[in-house]
Every structure is written in structure tokens, then in C-alpha cells.
Amino acid sequence: MNKRAERKIEHIQHALSTGQKRSNGFNDLTFVHQSLPNLSISNIDLSTTVGELTLSSPIFINAMTGGGGEDTVIINEALANAAKETNIAIAVGSQMSAIKDNRERPSYEVMRRVNKNGVIFANLGSEASVDQAKAAISMIEANAIQIHLNVVQELVMPEGDRDFTNAMNRIEKIVNEIEVPVIVKEVGFGMNREVARQLIDIGVTAIDVGGYGGTNFSQIENKRRKQVLSYFDEWGITTAASIAEVNSTGKDISILGSGGIQTSLDLAKAIALGASASGVAGYLLKIFIEKGYDDLVLEIKNMLEDLTFIMTALGTKTIIELQKAPIVIGGSTHHWLTERGIDTKRFSNR
Ligand SMILES: Cc1cc2nc3c(=O)[nH]c(=O)nc-3n(C[C@H](O)[C@H](O)[C@H](O)COP(=O)(O)O)c2cc1C
């Protein structure tokens, strides 16, 4: 197994052992209860849009793996089957390994093979060229491409990148020359509104905030190095604060509210802050590896059902209505947003 493939396997092992931090900020948020929702559960419509893409529900399986030999073929086959069975979108992990080494293609191609008509996102880092982005999309006939930003992960990764110049120029070229929607995502360190504005200005379709509080790639990479950079373990903007940051740009952009999503209540709160959908990564991977395929499918189905219950209680028939549900922000998320000049009353009094 080559070094890159070994790294993919180590990421999975360390993601499982470090787990989810549960400090995504959503505990600071409380929905304003509605005693007269005037809705039946059968009225609920979970469909949502990400740019020009329509998704049947606001949950998707976020980018995780591929390029780690047979083990990652098995994982990606199961994730793609689960996405198909529950009719949700799914992203592959970074395809750079298959672009550099054809022998790694099967672990990505398997997703399209088992999920012919599903919505699948390609994935590459911001070091990718336009040609590499085109190759990643055609490899899996992707409906969109995610470009990940992971500076802190690379810094902590012993063999990681050290030069982060010109990422924005490369992303802009991809946006201009690629026909499918371009989603720019973080991987668990969150996104601020200034970066979001720059991305919106160059025309990205969606921003996945990949907020702090779930899978922690500083901890994961620290497990792979001798001299630990522990100061990055608590580094990042929580998922809740990140969504509000991007939302506060006031620009027309699809926000994906990922990072530490484990429950439908997390998801509903992400949507109330302005997200159109949220990806779930580490939490679902753990269920599949530790409990198996049937439990994975059951968990996704339960999450979808729970979301309909929550939306019924709130009297919000659609995702667009849920985006306007009043929600009170307290605790450190309130402090963060206030310090950043973001008015929390916009969310609580509406
Ligand atoms: C094992 C593992 C591998 C990952 N690999 C990638 C990747 O290749 N590309 C990427 O954009 N994100 C990758 N991620 C990050 C996730 O897509 C997501 O942004 C992050 O884990 C935060 O979400 P979570 O808390 O739901 O896990 C990976 C996550 C895990 C757990």
C-alpha cells in the first residue's frame, strides 16, 4: 500500500478513535416553541436546493474516503448504497489519489456504479487544477464538485502542504471553467464571513462551513506525528457561528451547515441559522464501521423522520419556512456573534 493510501486508512482509524467533540455551538440555540403549528406531519416537504441542484432532503453524507485500497472500496460501496436506499446525496473523499494513481479509481467509481441516478459530489483540495477538477467530475459523473480548504489539517499533517498561496485563483478558474456547481468546503475548522464574501464574489455555488465541533482533524493528524501541535486541537469557528457568519454576508448563497451534525435537532438548528442542507460525515462512518450497514440506513431514516417531527412542531412545512423559524441564541455563540457584529435578534424576533 502506498503512503497516501496508508494515510487514508489512518484517517479513518483516528476519526473513529477521536470521535465527535459535540462542541458545535448548537447547544446555545433554542427554538421558540409553537403551540398552534396548524400542520399535519403529512404536509412536511423535506426537499431543498443547493444552487441549481434539488435534493430530496437536507441531509447528505459528506466527503470521507477513497484511495485507500480495498478497504475504502468496501466503505464507499456501503455509503453509496445507503445514500441510494434513503435517497440522499453523497460526496466522495478527495480524489487526488486516483488522479495521481489510476489503481485507486475503483474506490470512487464504485459510488456511481451502485448509485446510478443519485446525487454525488466529487471532491478535491484547493491545490487542484481545472483539468484535475474535470477529471474528478468525469470519474464519477458527479452532479457537483466540492473543493476543500484544510489549511490547519495540512499544517498538522506531518507530510502536509506548507504553501497555501493562490488557492483563491485556482478556485476561481475552476468556477469559471466547470459546468457543474462548485461547493467550497472546510473540514471542521469553520468559515468566517470575510472568506465567504470572497468565495461568493468569484461565483461559488455553495459554501459548506465545515464547522468546529465534530470530527477534529487537528487531533487526527496529531495522532500521526511525534511532536504534537496541540494548540490546533481547539482551533476553529463552531458550526453554529460559522453558518451565522456566512448568512450575515446577506448574499444569495447556498449554505451547507456541516460539522458535528449527529441529530435532526442539530440539523434543524443549522437550517434555522440559514443552511439549506447539512452533511454528516464522522458520525455516520462510526455507525457503519461499528454497527454495520443496516444500522447506518436505519439511522439516516430516523434522522429524516425526526426532522419531519421537529418541523411539524415548529409549524414549518418546508425547508424555506424552517430557515425563518424563530430561534434564540445564547451562551458563547451569542457572545461570538455579538463580538462579530452579527445581530442575534434577527434570528429570535421574526
Ligand atoms: C475519515 C474522514 C475522512 C475525510 N476525508 C475528507 C476528504 O477527503 N475531503 C474532504 O473534503 N473532507 C473530508 N473529511 C471531512 C468531512 O467531509 C467533514 O467536513 C468533517 O469531517 C466534519 O464533519 P463531521 O463532524 O460530520 O465529521 C473527512 C472526514 C472523515 C471523518
The ligand as an ORCA input file, in Angstrom:
! r2SCAN-3c Opt
* xyz 0 1
  C     -12.346      9.668      7.800
  C     -12.653     11.012      7.219
  C     -12.073     11.384      6.011
  C     -12.341     12.632      5.447
  N     -11.822     12.941      4.213
  C     -12.205     14.086      3.598
  C     -11.807     14.362      2.253
  O     -11.115     13.575      1.612
  N     -12.211     15.527      1.685
  C     -12.986     16.429      2.387
  O     -13.366     17.456      1.834
  N     -13.379     16.189      3.645
  C     -13.014     15.041      4.258
  N     -13.448     14.786      5.536
  C     -14.155     15.859      6.288
  C     -15.660     15.731      6.261
  O     -16.183     15.843      4.949
  C     -16.294     16.834      7.156
  O     -16.068     18.097      6.584
  C     -15.747     16.829      8.568
  O     -15.479     15.518      9.000
  C     -16.706     17.488      9.554
  O     -17.937     16.830      9.566
  P     -18.356     15.738     10.690
  O     -18.142     16.398     12.025
  O     -19.772     15.399     10.364
  O     -17.435     14.564     10.512
  C     -13.205     13.539      6.121
  C     -13.801     13.149      7.323
  C     -13.544     11.915      7.876
  C     -14.216     11.536      9.161
*
